[in-house]
Amino acid sequence: MNTVIMTDLEGISGVDTIEMVSDVGTEGHRFALERLMKDLNAAVEGAFEGGADEVYVVDGHGGGNNFIKEMLHPKAIQTDSKGWNELIRSGKIHAYMEVGAHAMPGTINGFLDHVQSSKSWYNYIVNGRKCGEIAQGAIFTGAFDVPFVMVTGDEAACAEARAFLGDIAYAAVKRGVGRNKAVSMDLDKALEEIKRAAYEGMKKIGTVKPYKPLLPLEIVLELYRTDMCDAIMERCKDVERIDARSIRKRVSKIEYYKDILF
Ligand SMILES: [Zn+2]
């Protein structure tokens, strides 16, 4: 059994202010990256204990460059975004996990809630249902029959994942207080929880179904401003304008993760 663990930074344990994520180069940001490695390693450990033969990891936040290489679990295999796409497509991955996830935009007490761009994406709606990045990961991996078995993040992210995906394993490591602050659980306890969730996630293989909304997907993106809409219309083919701030596309076959983005 092989698994891929995607990471993000917003839902990492101990990351409890917006500045720890946004202010690169500060002590708080360095601490966030160290916690990212600790949360990830706990998940890697749990996945191996749960029966994984190979555990692949992806540095997902802001396009990468967050991992502290010397801290990475020695048995974890790091891959980039291209490698991630290929692995999911390959048929050799049996489970997908997300560590450090965050809720979709418009979530009460969702710490740093957003989808893709907190500056321009207002709502991202698939087949009539508002979605965030958790659903996006599930849609792509589900298209290749890979089940999304485990998530870690704040309480809102875990609740969202379970609302979309059913009874998956999870570790809620903190609670959002409004959008820009969170209260973390004890940091050592968080690592234990994450390890347990990853272990349980491996045991969910075979019971959690891949996430497969009906094709063709109708994807509507609402942006904050009309000029943001104009820019996407110029850049993307096969996208139609619904109104001043909204665009739509239909996806009949999902080949790569980018197919469900704009
Ligand atoms: Zn992120």
Residues whose N, C-alpha, C, O or C-beta is under 5 A from the ligand:
A	BS01	ZN	D8 L9 E10 H61 G62
